[in-house]
Amino acid sequence: MFTRAQEGWIPQSPKPVKCDFNDIHSPDSWNAWIACDSGVVLMTSCYGISWEPQYSGVTVNLNGVFCLKALETAA
């Protein structure tokens, strides 16, 4: 997982969720989404302190995620 720091998003160790991360996008300093394998999307709204899974509706590997605004995200 990742936590927001002054130099950008930095990895947390160990990862609290076991999935391969393929892309991360952050539309602002609070919110971010991670596209993972098996259709998993993870979201944070607190600088990466905690991450919550989001329903993607698919089971394929997601290779990208993009956010226009905090409530407008596509994977």
ABEGO torsion letter per residue (X at the ends): XBBBBAAEBBBBOBBABBBBBABBBBABAABBBBBBBGGBBBBBABGGABBBBBBAGBABBBABBBBABAABBBX
